[in-house]
Amino acid sequence: MASLPSKIKAHLGREVNFRTEVVLEDIADGKGPFIAQWNAPEPRPSEAELDAAESIADAVDEAQLVLDARKVAYGGIGDQLDMIYWDQVNDTTVWFDHVAKVKADNPK
């Protein structure tokens, strides 16, 4: 199930500033977050419109999970550059193999 911010972004079709455009609150009543303020230029969506955007939001959330997992698995840019350097020195494919494994382990 997609989060409320994801549904809002999917409905609007763009990134949203959740500090100024759309302010969400959660009063810990078990109902979850809700829209406290709507300052975006587009009209405020109804619950039905947000529910209709859920499948798109789910797909975006899943894609973001893959990207986040890849980012962690790739490691730092310094480590990758070091792998590339030593691959050139030693005529190896450590970096290429590493990237291929990350992509295989985390398919889009």
N, C-alpha and C positions, 0 to 999 in steps of 0.2 A: 504494500500500500504506500503510495507516494505521500511525501510530507506536504504540508500546506504551502511552504515556500516553493517547492517544486511545482505544485499545481498552479500557483499564481504565475510563476515564470512560464510554464507551458501555455497557460491561457493567454498571456500577453505576448508570447513569442519573443521575449527578450529578457535580458538580465534586469534585475530589479534592485534598487537601493532600499534595503529593509531598515534603514535608519531614518530616511527622510520620505521616501515615496509611499511605502507600505509598512506600517508599524504593527508587529504582531505581539500579542501578550498571551501568557498562560498563567491562570490564577490557581493552578494546582487543584482544580476541582474534579479531575479525572476526565474532563472533556477534551483536553488538549489545547493547543494554541488556537487563537482566533484573531481576526483582523480588528485591531483597535482603532487604527487610523488609516484612511485611504487618501493619499495625496497625489497619486499618480494621475497623469493627464487622461488616461483611459477611464471609462466608466467602471465602477466597482462591480466585479462579477458576482452573480448569484451562486448559491451552493450548487445548483444544477450545472451551471457553467463550469465551476471548478471540478465537479465530479466528472464532467465530460472530458476534461483535460487530463484526467488521472492516468490513462493508458500512455499518453505521450510523456507525462511526468515520470512514470515508472521506467520507461525506456531510457530517459535521460539520466535518472538516478542510477540505473544499472551500468550505463556507459561510464558514468563518473566513478563508480566503484572500481571498474577495470582500470581507468586511467590513474586513480589513486594507488591501486596495487602495483601497477607498473612503475610509477614514480618511485615508490619505496624500493622495489626490487632492483631497479636500475642502479641505485646508489648515487653518490654524489658525482658531480661533473668532474671534479678533480680525480676521483678514482677511475672514472671512465677514460679520461685523458691519459692517465698513467698506464692503463691497460693498452691503449692504442700505441703509446710510445714504445712499451716493451714488446708489443706485437711487431712493430717495425724493426726493432733491434734484433729480436729473436726469430723473426720470420714465422710467427705463430698467429693463431686466430682466436685468442682468448676473448677479446672484446666482442668480436662478431658472434662467437658461440654464446657468450653471456647474453647479448641482446636477443639472439634467436630463442634462447631458453625463456627469457622473460616474456617475450611475445607468445610463445607456445603455451606457457603456464597461465597466461592472462589474455585469452583471445577476446577480440572485440565482438 
